[in-house]
Amino acid sequence: MTGTVSARGRMKRLTDSAMGLVLLGSALVSVTIVLLIGLFTLKEALPAFRDIGLVRLLTGTEWRPGQDLYGLFAMIAGSVLVTLGAIVLGLPLALGCAVFLAEVAPAWVRAVVKPSIELLAGIPSVVFGLFGMVVLVPMVRGIDVPGNAGFGLLSASMVLAVMILPTIASVAEVALRSVPEEYRQGSLALGATRWETLRRVTVPAARSGMLAAVVLGLGRALGETIAMIMVIGNAVMMPEAATSNPLTIFLSRARTLTGNIAVEINYATGLHAAALFATGVVLFVLIMIVNASARALLASGMRRG
């Protein structure tokens, strides 16, 4: 009997060790894939960094491969502005949906609303682009501003806000529902209202998960391509305000970093192709900056807490 128990114990330990090795291998494979993609992109971009120069590549505002002009600043500005617009428009809506589903909605409402939001994540981006072209672009065109054709940063931001909504809402809702129920009960028992409990207890306790949701949304926004090409106007130009109102900059046409790669990679050769790979490196770095900033904000918030 003792031998049987001992054998079972050894078998469980072997199984645990084997599963640990499998999971470790999965993690290492994931990290290796990311490193290989980064190294490959950097290798292909080296001729551009060598022949064009990093400063000229990042600060140049003109992109004319036929004239050996390779400036990415206009596209960096386009990517940053459209992502900022999408976050401003989409983040309050997404977090509101998450709070409603996790804290307010009755079960029957959640059963209807949650699958509907998750369904948005499965819609192809080209469909969002078509919706933007047919519905949003004519709406934006109705704004009486000189030179406004409807295609531009505002239309792209509106489309992108809808696209990032399911990602942020789903992850944020899971974070809110992961907060122990004892936190809420303790707060209510001390006399706090339901809103005070949500604002001062539940949301702060779920802030790491909610921040992760925002980072995922930012990554989705920075990496979106097809829908942006369809509604942003896809012109290599610095976004500029059409009037004295600085907000009219969002009516300007633009091109994103991802759109630049998608539009030109099929026919690019030589230095032009290397410059497009350099565009990918810049995009890679931007996403890393977003992730690092999110981690720094989270660490700072935890120290204050």
N, C-alpha and C positions, 0 to 999 in steps of 0.2 A: 504493500500500500504506500509506504514511504517512498519507494523507488518510483512508483507511478506519479505521485505528486511532484517529485523532484524533476522527472522527465517533462511533465507538463509545464513546470516553471521554466525549465531551460528552453522549451519550445516557444513559450510566450516571450522570453527575452530575445530569442533569435528572431522572432517575428517582428518585435518592436525595433530591433536593430536594423533588420532588412528594410522595414518601412521608412525608418529614419534615413537610411542611405538613398532610398528611392526619392524621397522628398528633397533631400539635399541635392541629388542629381538633377531633379527638375528645376530647382532654384538656380543651380550653376549653369544649366543649359539656357535658361531665360537670360541670365546676365551675359553669358557668352554671345548670344544672338544680338543683344543690344550693342555690345562692344564691337562685334564684327561689322554690324551695319554702320556704326560710327566710324570705325577705322577705314572701311571701304569708301564711305562718302568723303572722309578727309583725304584719303589717298588720291581720289579722282579730282578733288578740288585744289590740290597743291599747285598745279600749274597756274591756276588763276591767282592764288595768293602770291606766287612768285613773280608772275609777269605783270599783273595788274597792281598788286599791292593791297594790303589789308585796309589801310586808311582810305585809299581811293575807292575801293570796293564798297566800303561802308558809308562813306560820306558823299559819294557821287550821286547826283540826282537824275542823270540821263542814262538810259539803257537803250543803246543802239548798236547791236552786235555788228552790223554792216560797217560801222565807223569805228569799231573797237572801243566803244564807250560802254562800260559796264559798271553802272552805279546802282546800288541796291537801296539807297536811303528812301526813295519815294515808295518802294514796295514795303520796306520796314514800317514806314509811317502808315501806309494803307492797312497792313496787318494789325498794327497796334490799335489804330483808330476803330477799325471794324470790330475788333475783339472788345475794346472798351465800350463801344455802343451796344454790343450784344449783352455784355454783363450788366450795364446800366438798365437795359430794358428787360432782360430775362431773369436776372438774379432775384429781384424782389418777388416776381411771380413764382419762380421755382421754389424758393424758400417758403413762401406763403402756402403753396400746395403741399409741401412737406409737413409743415406745422398743422395744416388742416387735416391731412390724412392720419398723422400720428397722434394728435391730441384732441381734435374736435369732432371729426366726422363720425357718425354712427356706422355700425358695421355694414349696413346695406348700402349706404352711400359710398363707403370705401370700396366695397366689392364692385361698384360700377366705375368709380373715378380712377382708381389705381390702375386697372388694366388698360383704361383709355390712355393714361399718361405713358405707361410702358409701351403701348403700341406705337407711340411717336418715335421711339428709339429704333424701331424696325423699318420705318419708312425710308426708302432710298433717298439719298441726298438730291438726286436729279428731280425727284418729285417735289421736294421743297423748292428747288430752283424754278420749276415750272409754275408752282403756286406764286412765287415771288414775281415772276415775269408777268403773269396774267392778272394778278390781283393787287399786289403791293406796288409794283412799279407805276401803274396808272394812278394809284392813290397819291403816291409821292409826287408824281408829275403835276398834280393839281395844286401843289404849293407854289404860289406866285413869287418866284425868285428868278432873276435873269440867268439864263443858261441851264435851268433845271430840266433835264430830260427824263427824270425818274430813275434812271440807272445810276447808282452811286452808293456811297457808304451807308446812308440811312436805310435804303432797301435791303442791302446786304446785312446790316445789323439786325433788322427786324426778322429776316429769315433765320439768321444765326441764333437769335434769342429763342426762337421756337425749337431749333434743333438741339440746343444745350439744355432745354427745360427738363426733359425726361431723365437725363444723366444726373443733374444736380438734385432734382426732386426725389428720385429714387434713393440715392445714396444718403441724402440728408434725412429722409424719413426713417431709414434703417438706423441711422445714428440716434435720432430722437427716441425711437422705440426701444433702443438698447439701454437707455437710462433706467436704472432700477426703480421700480414702483415705490420703494420705500422713500426715495427722495421726494417724490410728489406728495405722498401721504404725510411725511414729516413737515413739509412746508405748509400744507393745508391745515394740519393740526396746530401749527403755531399762529394761525389766523390769517395767513396770506390768501389772497384771492386766487382764482385759477389763472388769471392773466399774470399776476405777480409771480406765481409759481413757475409759469412758462418762461417769463422774461428773466427771472433772477436765479432759477434753479435748473430747469430742464435744458434750456438752450446753452447756458455756460457748461453744463456737464457734457453736452454733446458737441462742443465746439470743435474738437479734433476731427470727428467724423464729418461735420458740416464743412470744415475747411477742406478736407479731402474731396468732398463733393464739388466745391468751388474750383479746386485745382483740376479735377477731371473735366469740368466744364470748360475751363480756360484752355486745356489741352485740346479738347474737341474743337473749340473755336479757332485756335491757331492753326490746326491741321486741316480744316475743312477746305475743299477745293472746288468741286463741280458746281455746287449751288452758288458759290461766290463768283465764279466765272460768268454765270448766267445773269446775275443781277447787279454786279458792282460796276459795270461799264468797261472793265478790263483795259483801262488806258494807263500806260506808264507815265504818270504825271504826279507832281506833288499836290496833295489835297489842299485846296485853298478856299477860304470863305468867299462867297459870292457877293456879300454885302458887308456892312459894318457890324452885323450880328455874327459873332464868332461861331455860333451853332450852325450857320449855313455851310460850314466846312463839310458837314455830313451829307450835303447834297452834291458834293464834288464826286466825280468819277475817280477810280483808283484801280490799282492791281495789288494783289497780295503776293507774298513770297511763294506760297503753294501754287497759286494760279500761274505765276511766272514759269515755274518748273513744268506744270502740266501743259501749258500752251506751246512751249518752245522745245521741249526735250526731244520730240520725234525727229526734228530736222537739224538739231544742233550738232556741230562737229568742232574738234580742236579746242581753241580757247573758249569759244562760246559754250561748249558742253561743260568744260571745267568750271566756268562761271556759274552755270546752273547747279552743279554739284556744290559750289561754294554757297549758293543760295540755300541749299539743304543744310549745310553746316551752320549757317546763321540761324536758320529755323530751329535746328537742334539746340543751339546755345540759348535761344530765347525760351524754349520750353524748360531747359535746365534752370534758367534764371527764375522762371515762374515757380518751379518746384522748390528751389532753394529759398525764395522769398516767403513762400507759404510755410516752410519749416521754421524759418526765423520768426515769423509772426506767431506761430503756435508756441514756440519755445518762450518767446517774450510774454505771451499771454499766460502761460503756465507759471512763469516766475512772478508775475504780478498777482496771480491767484494765490 
